[in-house]
Each structure stands twice: as C-alpha cells, then as structure tokens.
Amino acid sequence: MDGNKDEALRCINIAESALKSGDKQRALKFVKIAKRLDPTIQTDHILSVTDNFDTSKPTPLRENHRTPHRTDQPETSANYSDEHIRVVREIRKNKDYYAILGVEKSSSSEEIKRAYKKLSLKVHPDKNKVPGAEEAFKSVSKAFNCLNNEQSRRNYDQTGNENYNYTLQNENFARRQTRRYGRDFFEDELDPDEIFRSFFFGSQGGVYHRRNHYRQRNYNANPRPNPVPNPNLNPNPADVQNAVLLIVLICILFFFIMASFPFMEPEYSLQKSHVYHVAKATEDRGVEYFVKRDDFEQRFPKGGDMRESLERSVVRDYRGLLGRYCQMELQRRFWDSGYPTPYCDKLKSFGTA
C-alpha cells in the first residue's frame, strides 16, 4: 500500500506540472491514475482548476496544497532539440509497429526490448517537450506491448491486428462493467507510463502485468468447443430405481444382523438399581458394588482369577468416580472456601489405604 501511495503522489506531481505547462489532457490522465492507485488521495484542487482551464493561459495551482513536490520534476517546458523533433515525427508518421520501433520483423525479443528502451527514453513526455511527444510515447508503448508478447505478436504478423479475436462477448462484458463502475472498463487498459515503470523498475509494474494478463486471457483465448453429449451420463430410470431398491435392502439387512447380536451388559454396577440388586464387596478394599444375578458366586468364585479381575475393575471404577466428584467439589470450593469436600477426603484416604 505504501508503494501505491508513493506512486499516486508522483502522478499528482506530474499532473501539477502538466497544468503549469498548459497540458490539460495529460493532467487529467495522471489524476485518474493517482485515484486508481490511492482512492483516498485529494485531487479536488487539480479538478477545480481543469474545470475552468484555458489552454492559452495556464492557471496556477492553489498554494495551500500540501503534496510534496518532486525536485526532479520540471516546472516549465524545456527547450527541445532538432533530434527530439526528428524522433517524434519519425514515430508519428509510421503505423506499423516494427517501423515505429525501428526493427525488422525477424528481430528477436531482446532487440525489441533494446529498441523500446532507446526510444521510450527519447520521447518520454518528461524529457521530450516537443508537441506530439506524448502521442509518440503512446505509439512506442503500444508497439512494444504487442511485439513483446509472443501470442499478440503472432496475431499481428498474421492479421495486422493484435486483438483479432476480440468478440461480441467481450464487448458485452465491457458494457456491463461500464454500467457497474460508471466508466469505460477498457478505457485505461494500456497505460504507457505503467508499461514504462514495469520495464525499467520491475517492482512497480504489478498493475500493468495483471491488466495485460487479463486482456490476453479474454482477447486471445480460443473459444471452448461445445461438449459432446455422453450417453453414459444419462442412465436408464429403471436402472436407477433398481439401484436405490438394492441400497434400501442392504440397509435393512444390516440392521437385522446387528440386532441379532446379544447386547453385553456389565456384570456389576457401583449403584443399586432394580437390575443390579445383589450387594457385594471387594475382599481387599471393601468397595461395595452390585450384581444382577444370584448365581454370581458360582460364576465368579472367590479366590478365582475371574473374581480378582472383576474386583480390580470395581476398585478402578470406584477410584475414578471419587476423582470426578472430588473435581466438582474443588471447583465449588474455589468460589466458597467453606464448601465441604467429602469425596476428596474419601479419595485421599482410599489412596493411602
């Protein structure tokens, strides 16, 4: 975000300088770029000047604007040389992208980049004040933007138009976006200054790369072929009904199988109930527990391994029960220091026994 704010301030400064030199269109263009980079930046002081702008008498900006001024930005139109005039005229008289950049159709990508680097520095409006330099700068940027991309260069070589696949669908989409956002969606699609920053500074060219990628995806993407109907995707309704019936039968069968297994109830309980009504006690700790059958002594005789294993389980469950009750008592005692803790006392004595 800080990088966008810095770029927005730079655009405001360029717009101010454009107003001072009498270039209203350039000022409005950089105001729009600044608002896109930082929607919170103040531009009213520039727009109020452009509303009553007279191209024959450049109107000075208000003095109370606090935007920091770049020292390297010229305040007046610089003198231009014959070389500047020649370069601008040479570019503007050509319509062919290769002729604009001064390269051959067989030129490599590196040669195109070198040509763009050389020409963009010569015709950049900040350095070349010849009337028409800005249009020449746009032409150089547009030519480079086309020829630097492999797909758009191939389209241009074949048809003379980099966007020959632009369809009615794209136009309708642009119209919808215009109604939604209140401006031409593709109005600022190709910004020569963003291409310039992307080429020379790299890290500042994120907006350009994203928009360029979006355009290439929409303009140059081949339309998808219509899918061929697959008869296997439309099964017979009778087959579907039979499959559903089979699933229902399997579920019912599974339910009956599970119900046929005997439900294993525990042999004892620590609390007395109508099922567990026969009282017993462990031999070593005397922990009381209850069983449900009178033949318990025959099934689990005293001194036998099964009886010892069962009573160990009884002791373990009883200790766990005391622990849970003791935890609840400690929680209540946290709010009432006088709250009794009988289960904690039992657990303490049970552990030391």
Salt bridges, closest charged atoms under 4 A:
GLU7 OE1 - ARG197 NE 3.25
GLU16 OE2 - HIS45 NE2 3.71
GLU16 OE2 - HIS65 NE2 3.22
ASP72 OD2 - ARG70 NH2 2.84
GLU75 OE2 - HIS69 NE2 3.70
GLU83 OE2 - ARG86 NH2 2.68
GLU83 OE2 - LYS122 NZ 3.86
GLU90 OE1 - LYS93 NZ 3.31
ASP126 OD1 - ARG26 NH2 2.78
ASP126 OD2 - HIS124 ND1 3.79
GLU134 OE2 - LYS29 NZ 3.90
GLU150 OE2 - ARG154 NH2 3.09
GLU187 OE2 - LYS32 NZ 2.47
ASP188 OD2 - LYS32 NZ 3.56
ASP188 OD2 - ARG36 NH1 3.63
ASP191 OD2 - ARG36 NH2 3.81
ASP193 OD2 - LYS29 NZ 2.85
ASP193 OD1 - HIS124 NE2 3.70
GLU194 OE2 - ARG36 NH2 2.86
GLU194 OE1 - ARG211 NH2 2.68
GLU265 OE1 - LYS292 NZ 2.83
GLU267 OE2 - ARG299 NH2 2.98
ASP295 OD2 - ARG293 NH2 2.99
GLU297 OE2 - LYS280 NZ 2.67
GLU297 OE1 - ARG307 NH1 3.05
GLU311 OE2 - ARG307 NE 3.15
